[in-house]
């Protein structure tokens, strides 16, 4: 399970999470980022295999930390909350693309 850290951590380090799906199959996913949208935080996961991986489908979950410090994922069941999380992820992507364009180590545009 991913450790809670700065959302930009995952740009350089590949951290993975194994999801157990409803049919009890397992799916390995790359952590794209952990991002705040107030409370709770959310996590974006990219499947590493299968049809959703080929399409670039990203899974969004609530990201919680238990009292013992263990990360936990929880389904987002409310449509409005999912929309807020999705919008926050889109903003993260826009920001990441902008930061990439403006990175002084990469040279001029």
N, C-alpha and C positions, 0 to 999 in steps of 0.2 A: 504494500500500500504506500502511496506517496506521503512524504512528510510535508507538513505545512511550511511553506517558505514563500519568499517573494515571488509574485506571479511571473516575473521575467526569468526566473531561474531556468525554466524548461526550454529556453531558446537554445542553450548550449548542451545541457545534460539530458540524456534520454532516460526518463523515469517511466516505468510501466506499472500498470495495475491489471490484475486478473479479475474480470467480472464473472460472476455466476449468473447465468440468464435464467429466465422462468422455466425453461425446459431442462435445467440443471447442467447444460453445456457450459463450457468456460470460453471466454473470449479475452485475449490479451490486447490491451490498449495502451497507447502512448499518452502520457499526460501532456496536454498542450499547454495548459495554464490553470492556475487557481486564481480566481478573481473575485473581488468583493462587489456586492451589489447590496450594500447595507449589511443586514444580518439575516440569514447566514451567508457564508461565502459559497461560491459555486466552483465547480471543476469541469473542465472540458477535456474529454477523452476521445482519442482517434483510434479506431480499431486497426490492428496491424494486419489482419487477414480477413478474407471473406468479401461479400458483395459491398458492404458498407465501407470497407477500406478502399475498395476500387473507386467508389463514388466520392470518397473524401468526406463521408458522413461523420459528424462530430456528435458525441453524446454529452449532454449536460446533466449534472447531478448537483444536489446540495452537498457541500463539503463541510462536515462537522468534525470536531475533535472531542473525543470522550473525556470524561473526568480523569481517566488514567493516561491521557495524552495520545491515545490511538486515533488515527484518522478513520472517519466513517463516511460512507456515501449513502445518500438517501434519495429516492426518486422524487422528482418534482411533479406533484399530482395536480396542482392548480394551474389552469391555462394562463391566467394573468401573471402568475409568478414565473411560469416558463417563458412567457413573452418578455418580462423584465430581464431574466437571466440571458435570454437570447440577444436582446438589445445590448446588454452589458458586454457580452462576448463579441458582438459585432464592433462595438466601440474599442475593445481591446485590440482586435485585429486591425482596425483602422489606425490606431495609435502605433502598433508594432510596425505596420507598413510605413508610416510617416517617419518613425524613428530610424528605420532601415534606410530610407531615402536621405535622411539628414545626418547619418553617421559620418563624422569627420574622418574616420579611419578608412572609409570607402572611397574617398575622393569627392570630386564635384559631380553634380547631376549632369 
